[in-house]
Protein backbone atom coordinates (compact mmCIF):
# COMPACT_ATOMS: atom_id res chain seq x y z
CA UNK A 1 0.00 0.00 0.00
CA UNK A 2 1.10 3.56 -0.66
CA UNK A 3 2.43 5.76 2.08
CA UNK A 4 3.56 9.38 2.20
CA UNK A 5 4.83 11.37 5.19
CA UNK A 6 1.42 12.89 5.97
CA UNK A 7 -0.99 10.27 4.59
CA UNK A 8 -1.25 6.65 3.46
CA UNK A 9 -3.42 4.46 1.24
CA UNK A 10 -4.64 1.13 2.59
CA UNK A 11 -7.42 -1.41 2.15
CA UNK A 12 -10.74 -0.38 3.62
CA UNK A 13 -11.84 -2.24 6.73
CA UNK A 14 -15.23 -2.69 8.40
CA UNK A 15 -14.27 -0.13 11.05
CA UNK A 16 -13.89 2.47 8.26
CA UNK A 17 -17.59 2.25 7.37
CA UNK A 18 -18.72 5.33 9.40
CA UNK A 19 -15.96 7.48 7.88
CA UNK A 20 -16.64 6.25 4.33
CA UNK A 21 -20.37 6.82 4.87
CA UNK A 22 -19.71 10.41 5.96
CA UNK A 23 -17.59 10.97 2.84
CA UNK A 24 -20.31 9.48 0.62
CA UNK A 25 -22.69 12.10 2.05
CA UNK A 26 -20.20 14.83 1.08
CA UNK A 27 -19.82 13.25 -2.36
CA UNK A 28 -23.58 13.07 -2.96
CA UNK A 29 -23.96 16.71 -1.86
CA UNK A 30 -21.18 17.71 -4.28
CA UNK A 31 -22.85 15.86 -7.16
CA UNK A 32 -26.25 17.32 -6.24
CA UNK A 33 -24.75 20.82 -6.42
CA UNK A 34 -23.65 19.97 -9.97
CA UNK A 35 -27.22 19.03 -10.87
CA UNK A 36 -27.20 15.27 -10.35
CA UNK A 37 -30.76 14.28 -9.41
CA UNK A 38 -29.91 10.68 -8.50
CA UNK A 39 -31.25 9.30 -5.26
CA UNK A 40 -28.08 8.49 -3.31
CA UNK A 41 -28.69 5.49 -1.08
CA UNK A 42 -25.19 4.43 -0.05
CA UNK A 43 -25.11 4.77 3.73
CA UNK A 44 -23.29 3.04 6.57
CA UNK A 45 -25.76 0.15 6.65
CA UNK A 46 -25.42 -0.52 2.90
CA UNK A 47 -21.62 -0.17 3.05
CA UNK A 48 -21.34 -2.67 5.89
CA UNK A 49 -23.81 -5.12 4.35
CA UNK A 50 -22.58 -5.00 0.75
CA UNK A 51 -18.87 -4.32 1.19
CA UNK A 52 -17.92 -6.11 4.37
CA UNK A 53 -20.38 -8.98 4.70
CA UNK A 54 -19.93 -12.67 3.84
CA UNK A 55 -20.17 -12.10 0.04
CA UNK A 56 -18.83 -8.56 -0.65
CA UNK A 57 -20.14 -6.86 -3.80
CA UNK A 58 -17.18 -4.47 -3.77
CA UNK A 59 -13.88 -3.78 -2.08
CA UNK A 60 -12.33 -0.50 -1.16
CA UNK A 61 -9.28 1.58 -0.49
CA UNK A 62 -9.02 4.51 1.89
CA UNK A 63 -6.68 7.44 2.18
CA UNK A 64 -5.80 8.18 5.78
CA UNK A 65 -4.24 11.38 7.09
CA UNK A 66 -3.23 11.51 10.77
CA UNK A 67 -5.52 8.52 11.43
CA UNK A 68 -8.54 10.15 9.73
CA UNK A 69 -10.08 8.79 6.51
CA UNK A 70 -10.00 11.67 4.00
CA UNK A 71 -10.74 9.78 0.80
CA UNK A 72 -11.93 6.46 -0.56
CA UNK A 73 -12.17 4.40 -3.72
CA UNK A 74 -14.65 1.53 -4.12
CA UNK A 75 -14.19 -1.08 -6.86
CA UNK A 76 -15.25 -4.51 -8.09
CA UNK A 77 -13.97 -6.91 -10.77
CA UNK A 78 -15.49 -7.20 -14.21
CA UNK A 79 -14.88 -8.57 -17.67
CA UNK A 80 -14.77 -6.98 -21.13
CA UNK A 81 -15.85 -9.45 -23.81
CA UNK A 82 -14.77 -7.14 -26.64
CA UNK A 83 -11.19 -7.10 -25.37
CA UNK A 84 -11.42 -10.58 -23.81
CA UNK A 85 -9.89 -9.34 -20.59
CA UNK A 86 -10.54 -8.85 -16.92
CA UNK A 87 -11.09 -5.30 -15.76
CA UNK A 88 -11.51 -3.41 -12.54
CA UNK A 89 -14.59 -1.24 -12.30
CA UNK A 90 -14.13 1.81 -10.08
CA UNK A 91 -17.49 2.53 -8.50
CA UNK A 92 -16.65 5.71 -6.60
CA UNK A 93 -13.63 7.86 -5.91
CA UNK A 94 -13.86 10.78 -3.53
CA UNK A 95 -11.39 12.93 -1.61
CA UNK A 96 -12.72 15.53 0.79
CA UNK A 97 -12.41 19.09 -0.55
CA UNK A 98 -9.89 20.15 2.10
CA UNK A 99 -7.47 17.41 1.00
CA UNK A 100 -7.71 17.78 -2.78
CA UNK A 101 -4.65 18.82 -4.74
CA UNK A 102 -2.22 16.81 -2.57
CA UNK A 103 -2.05 13.75 -4.83
CA UNK A 104 -4.39 11.63 -2.72
CA UNK A 105 -6.86 10.92 -5.53
CA UNK A 106 -4.05 9.98 -7.89
CA UNK A 107 -2.55 7.71 -5.22
CA UNK A 108 -5.92 5.99 -4.69
CA UNK A 109 -6.21 5.43 -8.45
CA UNK A 110 -2.63 4.16 -8.65
CA UNK A 111 -3.26 1.72 -5.80
CA UNK A 112 -6.44 0.54 -7.57
CA UNK A 113 -4.33 0.10 -10.70
CA UNK A 114 -2.05 -2.21 -8.73
CA UNK A 115 -5.07 -4.14 -7.42
CA UNK A 116 -6.21 -4.50 -11.05
CA UNK A 117 -2.78 -5.74 -12.19
CA UNK A 118 -2.54 -8.21 -9.33
CA UNK A 119 -6.00 -9.54 -10.20
CA UNK A 120 -5.06 -10.03 -13.84
CA UNK A 121 -7.04 -7.07 -15.16
CA UNK A 122 -5.91 -5.23 -18.28
CA UNK A 123 -8.12 -2.14 -17.84
CA UNK A 124 -9.83 0.01 -15.26
CA UNK A 125 -13.18 1.57 -16.14
CA UNK A 126 -15.55 3.98 -14.39
CA UNK A 127 -18.25 6.51 -15.02
CA UNK A 128 -18.10 10.26 -14.46
CA UNK A 129 -21.11 12.50 -14.01
CA UNK A 130 -21.29 14.58 -17.19
CA UNK A 131 -21.24 17.92 -15.35
CA UNK A 132 -18.34 16.99 -13.06
CA UNK A 133 -15.69 19.05 -14.87
CA UNK A 134 -13.29 18.85 -11.90
CA UNK A 135 -13.47 15.06 -11.96
CA UNK A 136 -13.04 14.90 -15.73
CA UNK A 137 -9.93 17.12 -15.57
CA UNK A 138 -8.51 14.97 -12.78
CA UNK A 139 -9.00 11.74 -14.75
CA UNK A 140 -7.58 13.22 -17.93
CA UNK A 141 -4.62 14.47 -15.88
CA UNK A 142 -3.73 10.94 -14.79
CA UNK A 143 -3.94 9.71 -18.39
CA UNK A 144 -7.48 8.31 -18.62
CA UNK A 145 -9.46 8.70 -21.82
CA UNK A 146 -13.14 9.31 -22.36
CA UNK A 147 -14.97 6.56 -24.24
CA UNK A 148 -17.37 8.56 -26.40
CA UNK A 149 -18.81 5.69 -28.45
CA UNK A 150 -20.55 4.02 -25.52
CA UNK A 151 -23.59 5.07 -23.51
CA UNK A 152 -24.35 3.77 -20.04
CA UNK A 153 -27.62 1.82 -19.96
CA UNK A 154 -29.60 0.87 -16.85
CA UNK A 155 -32.55 -1.49 -16.34
CA UNK A 156 -34.14 -1.94 -12.93
CA UNK A 157 -34.71 -5.57 -11.95
CA UNK A 158 -36.75 -5.00 -8.79
N, CA and C atoms as a LAMMPS dump frame, in Angstrom:
ITEM: TIMESTEP
0
ITEM: NUMBER OF ATOMS
474
ITEM: BOX BOUNDS ff ff ff
-5.0000000000000000e+02 5.0000000000000000e+02
-5.0000000000000000e+02 5.0000000000000000e+02
-5.0000000000000000e+02 5.0000000000000000e+02
ITEM: ATOMS id mol type element x y z
1 1 1 N 0.837 -1.192 0
2 1 2 C 0 0 0
3 1 3 C 0.878 1.252 0
4 2 1 N 0.344 2.309 -0.554
5 2 2 C 1.102 3.562 -0.664
6 2 3 C 1.167 4.29 0.666
7 3 1 N 2.267 4.978 0.865
8 3 2 C 2.428 5.758 2.082
9 3 3 C 3.28 6.987 1.792
10 4 1 N 2.851 8.119 2.316
11 4 2 C 3.564 9.377 2.199
12 4 3 C 3.713 9.918 3.61
13 5 1 N 4.601 10.905 3.815
14 5 2 C 4.83 11.372 5.187
15 5 3 C 3.555 11.754 5.941
16 6 1 N 2.6 12.407 5.259
17 6 2 C 1.417 12.895 5.973
18 6 3 C 0.162 12.056 5.76
19 7 1 N 0.18 11.107 4.82
20 7 2 C -0.993 10.266 4.591
21 7 3 C -0.583 8.93 3.987
22 8 1 N -1.514 7.969 4.039
23 8 2 C -1.25 6.655 3.464
24 8 3 C -2.524 6.08 2.851
25 9 1 N -2.323 5.172 1.896
26 9 2 C -3.416 4.456 1.245
27 9 3 C -3.389 3.031 1.764
28 10 1 N -4.564 2.512 2.121
29 10 2 C -4.643 1.132 2.592
30 10 3 C -6.006 0.554 2.227
31 11 1 N -6.133 -0.755 2.387
32 11 2 C -7.42 -1.405 2.147
33 11 3 C -8.433 -0.928 3.178
34 12 1 N -9.66 -0.755 2.716
35 12 2 C -10.74 -0.379 3.622
36 12 3 C -11.085 -1.564 4.519
37 13 1 N -11.448 -1.231 5.76
38 13 2 C -11.841 -2.241 6.734
39 13 3 C -13.234 -1.909 7.262
40 14 1 N -13.87 -2.881 7.866
41 14 2 C -15.228 -2.687 8.397
42 14 3 C -15.288 -1.468 9.33
43 15 1 N -14.246 -1.26 10.114
44 15 2 C -14.274 -0.126 11.052
45 15 3 C -14.194 1.232 10.342
46 16 1 N -13.901 1.228 9.042
47 16 2 C -13.885 2.469 8.258
48 16 3 C -15.271 2.872 7.764
49 17 1 N -16.252 1.998 7.928
50 17 2 C -17.587 2.248 7.375
51 17 3 C -18.158 3.613 7.782
52 18 1 N -18.146 4.017 9.061
53 18 2 C -18.715 5.33 9.398
54 18 3 C -18.016 6.486 8.675
55 19 1 N -16.701 6.415 8.56
56 19 2 C -15.958 7.485 7.878
57 19 3 C -16.265 7.5 6.384
58 20 1 N -16.317 6.316 5.762
59 20 2 C -16.638 6.255 4.335
60 20 3 C -18.065 6.745 4.112
61 21 1 N -18.976 6.369 4.999
62 21 2 C -20.372 6.817 4.874
63 21 3 C -20.459 8.338 4.954
64 22 1 N -19.718 8.942 5.858
65 22 2 C -19.713 10.409 5.961
66 22 3 C -19.182 11.036 4.674
67 23 1 N -18.138 10.44 4.098
68 23 2 C -17.594 10.969 2.842
69 23 3 C -18.559 10.763 1.68
70 24 1 N -19.336 9.668 1.701
71 24 2 C -20.314 9.477 0.623
72 24 3 C -21.404 10.543 0.697
73 25 1 N -21.719 10.997 1.904
74 25 2 C -22.689 12.097 2.046
75 25 3 C -22.128 13.376 1.43
76 26 1 N -20.85 13.658 1.698
77 26 2 C -20.201 14.825 1.077
78 26 3 C -20.207 14.7 -0.442
79 27 1 N -19.887 13.497 -0.919
80 27 2 C -19.82 13.251 -2.359
81 27 3 C -21.189 13.454 -3.006
82 28 1 N -22.242 12.916 -2.394
83 28 2 C -23.578 13.069 -2.964
84 28 3 C -24.02 14.53 -2.941
85 29 1 N -23.638 15.278 -1.91
86 29 2 C -23.962 16.714 -1.863
87 29 3 C -23.228 17.456 -2.975
88 30 1 N -21.968 17.106 -3.205
89 30 2 C -21.179 17.709 -4.279
90 30 3 C -21.84 17.451 -5.633
91 31 1 N -22.218 16.192 -5.883
92 31 2 C -22.851 15.859 -7.164
93 31 3 C -24.211 16.534 -7.304
94 32 1 N -24.951 16.628 -6.212
95 32 2 C -26.251 17.318 -6.243
96 32 3 C -26.086 18.786 -6.614
97 33 1 N -25.035 19.424 -6.08
98 33 2 C -24.754 20.821 -6.419
99 33 3 C -24.464 20.988 -7.908
100 34 1 N -23.938 19.925 -8.541
101 34 2 C -23.649 19.967 -9.971
102 34 3 C -24.881 19.67 -10.824
103 35 1 N -25.982 19.294 -10.153
104 35 2 C -27.219 19.027 -10.872
105 35 3 C -27.628 17.577 -10.942
106 36 1 N -26.857 16.692 -10.332
107 36 2 C -27.205 15.27 -10.354
108 36 3 C -28.46 15.063 -9.51
109 37 1 N -29.483 14.493 -10.108
110 37 2 C -30.759 14.279 -9.409
111 37 3 C -30.921 12.841 -8.926
112 38 1 N -29.855 12.066 -8.959
113 38 2 C -29.914 10.678 -8.497
114 38 3 C -30.297 10.619 -7.027
115 39 1 N -30.965 9.545 -6.666
116 39 2 C -31.255 9.296 -5.258
117 39 3 C -30.082 8.5 -4.693
118 40 1 N -29.278 9.124 -3.854
119 40 2 C -28.083 8.494 -3.312
120 40 3 C -28.467 7.681 -2.089
121 41 1 N -28.257 6.39 -2.15
122 41 2 C -28.687 5.49 -1.082
123 41 3 C -27.542 4.841 -0.317
124 42 1 N -26.319 5.087 -0.719
125 42 2 C -25.192 4.434 -0.052
126 42 3 C -24.966 5.064 1.318
127 43 1 N -25.292 4.311 2.358
128 43 2 C -25.105 4.77 3.727
129 43 3 C -24.299 3.722 4.488
130 44 1 N -24.11 3.943 5.765
131 44 2 C -23.288 3.037 6.569
132 44 3 C -23.849 1.614 6.56
133 45 1 N -25.153 1.482 6.646
134 45 2 C -25.757 0.148 6.648
135 45 3 C -25.472 -0.587 5.334
136 46 1 N -25.661 0.098 4.207
137 46 2 C -25.42 -0.52 2.901
138 46 3 C -23.937 -0.833 2.717
139 47 1 N -23.069 0.079 3.141
140 47 2 C -21.624 -0.169 3.046
141 47 3 C -21.233 -1.422 3.819
142 48 1 N -21.691 -1.524 5.055
143 48 2 C -21.342 -2.674 5.894
144 48 3 C -21.902 -3.965 5.305
145 49 1 N -23.155 -3.927 4.883
146 49 2 C -23.807 -5.122 4.346
147 49 3 C -23.167 -5.578 3.029
148 50 1 N -22.974 -4.643 2.101
149 50 2 C -22.577 -5.005 0.746
150 50 3 C -21.072 -5.01 0.511
151 51 1 N -20.314 -4.361 1.382
152 51 2 C -18.873 -4.324 1.186
153 51 3 C -18.079 -5.133 2.186
154 52 1 N -18.692 -5.454 3.321
155 52 2 C -17.919 -6.113 4.372
156 52 3 C -18.648 -7.311 4.965
157 53 1 N -19.651 -7.802 4.256
158 53 2 C -20.379 -8.982 4.701
159 53 3 C -19.739 -10.257 4.184
160 54 1 N -20.481 -11.369 4.244
161 54 2 C -19.931 -12.666 3.843
162 54 3 C -19.654 -12.794 2.339
163 55 1 N -20.369 -12.044 1.498
164 55 2 C -20.17 -12.098 0.044
165 55 3 C -20.079 -10.662 -0.482
166 56 1 N -18.931 -9.987 -0.298
167 56 2 C -18.832 -8.564 -0.65
168 56 3 C -19.067 -8.303 -2.141
169 57 1 N -19.869 -7.279 -2.423
170 57 2 C -20.142 -6.863 -3.796
171 57 3 C -19.041 -5.943 -4.313
172 58 1 N -18.272 -5.371 -3.407
173 58 2 C -17.177 -4.472 -3.772
174 58 3 C -16.116 -4.515 -2.693
175 59 1 N -14.977 -3.963 -3.03
176 59 2 C -13.882 -3.783 -2.078
177 59 3 C -13.524 -2.307 -2.09
178 60 1 N -12.656 -1.912 -1.2
179 60 2 C -12.329 -0.497 -1.156
180 60 3 C -10.929 -0.205 -0.681
181 61 1 N -10.531 1.016 -0.966
182 61 2 C -9.276 1.585 -0.49
183 61 3 C -9.622 2.88 0.225
184 62 1 N -8.837 3.224 1.221
185 62 2 C -9.021 4.505 1.891
186 62 3 C -7.699 5.249 1.945
187 63 1 N -7.816 6.565 1.949
188 63 2 C -6.677 7.443 2.184
189 63 3 C -6.834 7.963 3.605
190 64 1 N -5.77 7.818 4.373
191 64 2 C -5.799 8.176 5.782
192 64 3 C -4.757 9.258 6.034
193 65 1 N -5.162 10.309 6.714
194 65 2 C -4.237 11.384 7.092
195 65 3 C -4.351 11.566 8.602
196 66 1 N -3.252 11.401 9.298
197 66 2 C -3.229 11.508 10.767
198 66 3 C -4.322 10.66 11.404
199 67 1 N -4.53 9.44 10.875
200 67 2 C -5.521 8.525 11.429
201 67 3 C -6.947 8.781 10.998
202 68 1 N -7.187 9.799 10.187
203 68 2 C -8.539 10.145 9.729
204 68 3 C -8.689 9.787 8.254
205 69 1 N -9.802 9.137 7.9
206 69 2 C -10.082 8.789 6.511
207 69 3 C -10.511 10.062 5.787
208 70 1 N -9.729 10.429 4.745
209 70 2 C -10 11.67 4.004
210 70 3 C -10.365 11.403 2.545
211 71 1 N -10.367 10.137 2.156
212 71 2 C -10.739 9.779 0.795
213 71 3 C -10.96 8.282 0.696
214 72 1 N -11.681 7.885 -0.353
215 72 2 C -11.932 6.46 -0.558
216 72 3 C -12.107 6.164 -2.04
217 73 1 N -11.919 4.909 -2.386
218 73 2 C -12.17 4.4 -3.722
219 73 3 C -12.8 3.026 -3.553
220 74 1 N -13.967 2.823 -4.157
221 74 2 C -14.646 1.53 -4.121
222 74 3 C -14.555 0.904 -5.509
223 75 1 N -14.374 -0.414 -5.568
224 75 2 C -14.194 -1.083 -6.855
225 75 3 C -14.709 -2.51 -6.807
226 76 1 N -14.918 -3.087 -7.98
227 76 2 C -15.247 -4.509 -8.092
228 76 3 C -14.711 -5.04 -9.419
229 77 1 N -14.502 -6.348 -9.527
230 77 2 C -13.974 -6.906 -10.77
231 77 3 C -15.044 -6.982 -11.848
232 78 1 N -14.595 -7.045 -13.075
233 78 2 C -15.494 -7.2 -14.208
234 78 3 C -14.772 -7.862 -15.36
235 79 1 N -15.45 -7.926 -16.495
236 79 2 C -14.877 -8.566 -17.671
237 79 3 C -15.36 -7.842 -18.915
238 80 1 N -14.451 -7.62 -19.854
239 80 2 C -14.765 -6.976 -21.13
240 80 3 C -14.687 -8.035 -22.22
241 81 1 N -15.842 -8.414 -22.778
242 81 2 C -15.854 -9.454 -23.809
243 81 3 C -15.266 -8.964 -25.122
244 82 1 N -15.363 -7.664 -25.409
245 82 2 C -14.768 -7.142 -26.642
246 82 3 C -13.254 -7.325 -26.628
247 83 1 N -12.637 -7 -25.507
248 83 2 C -11.187 -7.096 -25.374
249 83 3 C -10.737 -8.45 -24.818
250 84 1 N -11.707 -9.274 -24.409
251 84 2 C -11.423 -10.584 -23.806
252 84 3 C -10.426 -10.439 -22.657
253 85 1 N -10.791 -9.551 -21.72
254 85 2 C -9.885 -9.342 -20.594
255 85 3 C -10.657 -8.982 -19.327
256 86 1 N -10.021 -9.283 -18.224
257 86 2 C -10.541 -8.852 -16.922
258 86 3 C -10.364 -7.343 -16.82
259 87 1 N -11.219 -6.729 -16.022
260 87 2 C -11.086 -5.303 -15.76
261 87 3 C -11.454 -5.033 -14.315
262 88 1 N -11.124 -3.86 -13.876
263 88 2 C -11.506 -3.409 -12.541
264 88 3 C -12.431 -2.224 -12.738
265 89 1 N -13.63 -2.32 -12.195
266 89 2 C -14.593 -1.24 -12.302
267 89 3 C -14.516 -0.387 -11.037
268 90 1 N -14.165 0.868 -11.204
269 90 2 C -14.128 1.805 -10.081
270 90 3 C -15.537 2.354 -9.907
271 91 1 N -16.122 2.106 -8.764
272 91 2 C -17.492 2.53 -8.504
273 91 3 C -17.529 3.99 -8.067
274 92 1 N -16.707 4.338 -7.114
275 92 2 C -16.654 5.707 -6.598
276 92 3 C -15.234 6.042 -6.178
277 93 1 N -14.884 7.299 -6.412
278 93 2 C -13.632 7.861 -5.91
279 93 3 C -13.987 9.226 -5.357
280 94 1 N -13.58 9.468 -4.123
281 94 2 C -13.861 10.778 -3.527
282 94 3 C -12.768 11.124 -2.524
283 95 1 N -12.331 12.369 -2.591
284 95 2 C -11.394 12.93 -1.609
285 95 3 C -12.047 14.207 -1.095
286 96 1 N -12.084 14.356 0.205
287 96 2 C -12.722 15.531 0.789
288 96 3 C -12.065 16.812 0.257
289 97 1 N -12.867 17.847 0.094
290 97 2 C -12.406 19.087 -0.549
291 97 3 C -11.145 19.655 0.091
292 98 1 N -11.043 19.585 1.396
293 98 2 C -9.885 20.153 2.1
294 98 3 C -8.579 19.437 1.764
295 99 1 N -8.664 18.206 1.277
296 99 2 C -7.469 17.408 1.001
297 99 3 C -7.149 17.3 -0.488
298 100 1 N -7.968 17.874 -1.34
299 100 2 C -7.707 17.781 -2.779
300 100 3 C -6.463 18.567 -3.157
301 101 1 N -5.828 18.134 -4.242
302 101 2 C -4.652 18.816 -4.74
303 101 3 C -3.355 18.348 -4.093
304 102 1 N -3.416 17.34 -3.251
305 102 2 C -2.224 16.813 -2.568
306 102 3 C -1.751 15.484 -3.152
307 103 1 N -2.43 15.022 -4.209
308 103 2 C -2.054 13.75 -4.831
309 103 3 C -2.76 12.542 -4.264
310 104 1 N -3.704 12.752 -3.366
311 104 2 C -4.386 11.632 -2.721
312 104 3 C -5.262 10.88 -3.719
313 105 1 N -6.027 11.585 -4.531
314 105 2 C -6.863 10.924 -5.533
315 105 3 C -6.031 10.112 -6.513
316 106 1 N -4.934 10.69 -6.964
317 106 2 C -4.045 9.979 -7.893
318 106 3 C -3.452 8.747 -7.216
319 107 1 N -3.107 8.854 -5.942
320 107 2 C -2.547 7.712 -5.215
321 107 3 C -3.598 6.611 -5.041
322 108 1 N -4.843 6.987 -4.781
323 108 2 C -5.917 5.995 -4.694
324 108 3 C -6.088 5.275 -6.03
325 109 1 N -6.074 6.038 -7.126
326 109 2 C -6.213 5.429 -8.452
327 109 3 C -5.005 4.538 -8.759
328 110 1 N -3.834 4.965 -8.389
329 110 2 C -2.626 4.162 -8.647
330 110 3 C -2.663 2.872 -7.846
331 111 1 N -3.138 2.937 -6.606
332 111 2 C -3.259 1.722 -5.8
333 111 3 C -4.311 0.795 -6.398
334 112 1 N -5.416 1.354 -6.9
335 112 2 C -6.439 0.544 -7.569
336 112 3 C -5.858 -0.09 -8.83
337 113 1 N -4.996 0.632 -9.504
338 113 2 C -4.334 0.1 -10.695
339 113 3 C -3.487 -1.125 -10.331
340 114 1 N -2.832 -1.071 -9.198
341 114 2 C -2.048 -2.209 -8.733
342 114 3 C -2.96 -3.38 -8.356
343 115 1 N -4.089 -3.091 -7.726
344 115 2 C -5.071 -4.137 -7.418
345 115 3 C -5.519 -4.796 -8.719
346 116 1 N -5.779 -3.984 -9.747
347 116 2 C -6.205 -4.503 -11.045
348 116 3 C -5.132 -5.416 -11.632
349 117 1 N -3.896 -4.938 -11.649
350 117 2 C -2.785 -5.74 -12.192
351 117 3 C -2.658 -7.077 -11.457
352 118 1 N -2.672 -7.009 -10.148
353 118 2 C -2.536 -8.211 -9.328
354 118 3 C -3.659 -9.202 -9.613
355 119 1 N -4.851 -8.69 -9.901
356 119 2 C -6.001 -9.541 -10.203
357 119 3 C -6.081 -9.975 -11.657
358 120 1 N -5.081 -9.619 -12.448
359 120 2 C -5.064 -10.033 -13.844
360 120 3 C -5.844 -9.141 -14.784
361 121 1 N -6.277 -7.981 -14.305
362 121 2 C -7.042 -7.065 -15.157
363 121 3 C -6.122 -6.324 -16.112
364 122 1 N -6.657 -5.987 -17.27
365 122 2 C -5.912 -5.227 -18.278
366 122 3 C -6.393 -3.78 -18.356
367 123 1 N -7.563 -3.497 -17.793
368 123 2 C -8.123 -2.142 -17.844
369 123 3 C -8.832 -1.809 -16.538
370 124 1 N -8.953 -0.517 -16.304
371 124 2 C -9.832 0.007 -15.265
372 124 3 C -10.865 0.864 -15.987
373 125 1 N -12.108 0.766 -15.547
374 125 2 C -13.176 1.571 -16.143
375 125 3 C -14.006 2.196 -15.035
376 126 1 N -14.67 3.313 -15.351
377 126 2 C -15.546 3.984 -14.392
378 126 3 C -16.42 4.963 -15.152
379 127 1 N -17.39 5.476 -14.459
380 127 2 C -18.254 6.508 -15.022
381 127 3 C -17.959 7.828 -14.325
382 128 1 N -18.264 8.92 -15.022
383 128 2 C -18.095 10.255 -14.464
384 128 3 C -19.367 11.029 -14.78
385 129 1 N -19.934 11.667 -13.776
386 129 2 C -21.114 12.499 -14.013
387 129 3 C -20.751 13.58 -15.032
388 130 1 N -21.567 13.704 -16.052
389 130 2 C -21.287 14.582 -17.193
390 130 3 C -20.902 16.006 -16.799
391 131 1 N -21.497 16.528 -15.743
392 131 2 C -21.236 17.916 -15.345
393 131 3 C -20.109 18.06 -14.319
394 132 1 N -19.431 16.964 -14.033
395 132 2 C -18.339 16.991 -13.056
396 132 3 C -17.03 17.342 -13.785
397 133 1 N -16.871 18.597 -14.131
398 133 2 C -15.686 19.052 -14.869
399 133 3 C -14.407 18.837 -14.062
400 134 1 N -14.455 19.058 -12.76
401 134 2 C -13.287 18.848 -11.9
402 134 3 C -12.836 17.387 -11.975
403 135 1 N -13.788 16.478 -11.877
404 135 2 C -13.473 15.06 -11.961
405 135 3 C -12.91 14.684 -13.32
406 136 1 N -13.518 15.189 -14.375
407 136 2 C -13.036 14.898 -15.729
408 136 3 C -11.592 15.376 -15.915
409 137 1 N -11.297 16.59 -15.455
410 137 2 C -9.926 17.116 -15.571
411 137 3 C -8.948 16.247 -14.785
412 138 1 N -9.37 15.831 -13.598
413 138 2 C -8.51 14.966 -12.781
414 138 3 C -8.185 13.677 -13.534
415 139 1 N -9.21 13.004 -14.054
416 139 2 C -8.998 11.736 -14.746
417 139 3 C -8.153 11.904 -16.004
418 140 1 N -8.398 12.955 -16.75
419 140 2 C -7.577 13.223 -17.933
420 140 3 C -6.126 13.492 -17.521
421 141 1 N -5.951 14.154 -16.38
422 141 2 C -4.616 14.472 -15.879
423 141 3 C -3.804 13.248 -15.497
424 142 1 N -4.469 12.155 -15.121
425 142 2 C -3.725 10.935 -14.789
426 142 3 C -3.595 10.021 -16.007
427 143 1 N -4.117 10.474 -17.159
428 143 2 C -3.943 9.709 -18.386
429 143 3 C -5.134 8.902 -18.852
430 144 1 N -6.28 9.042 -18.189
431 144 2 C -7.479 8.312 -18.622
432 144 3 C -8.068 8.962 -19.871
433 145 1 N -8.809 8.172 -20.618
434 145 2 C -9.46 8.702 -21.816
435 145 3 C -10.962 8.489 -21.723
436 146 1 N -11.694 9.387 -22.323
437 146 2 C -13.142 9.315 -22.363
438 146 3 C -13.563 8.389 -23.5
439 147 1 N -14.455 7.459 -23.214
440 147 2 C -14.973 6.56 -24.242
441 147 3 C -16.274 7.172 -24.746
442 148 1 N -16.214 7.813 -25.895
443 148 2 C -17.372 8.559 -26.401
444 148 3 C -18.349 7.704 -27.192
445 149 1 N -17.945 6.522 -27.618
446 149 2 C -18.814 5.691 -28.451
447 149 3 C -19.765 4.804 -27.659
448 150 1 N -19.696 4.848 -26.348
449 150 2 C -20.551 4.015 -25.521
450 150 3 C -21.451 4.877 -24.644
451 151 1 N -22.662 4.433 -24.443
452 151 2 C -23.588 5.066 -23.51
453 151 3 C -23.899 4.086 -22.389
454 152 1 N -23.998 4.589 -21.184
455 152 2 C -24.347 3.77 -20.035
456 152 3 C -25.851 3.491 -20.081
457 153 1 N -26.214 2.235 -19.974
458 153 2 C -27.617 1.822 -19.955
459 153 3 C -27.933 1.254 -18.575
460 154 1 N -29.179 1.359 -18.159
461 154 2 C -29.597 0.873 -16.852
462 154 3 C -31.002 0.291 -16.986
463 155 1 N -31.234 -0.846 -16.333
464 155 2 C -32.549 -1.492 -16.344
465 155 3 C -32.808 -2.03 -14.96
466 156 1 N -33.795 -1.484 -14.277
467 156 2 C -34.136 -1.943 -12.927
468 156 3 C -34.652 -3.371 -12.966
469 157 1 N -34.253 -4.189 -12.012
470 157 2 C -34.713 -5.569 -11.951
471 157 3 C -35.654 -5.819 -10.78
472 158 1 N -35.819 -4.871 -9.922
473 158 2 C -36.754 -5.004 -8.788
474 158 3 C -37.933 -4.1 -8.969
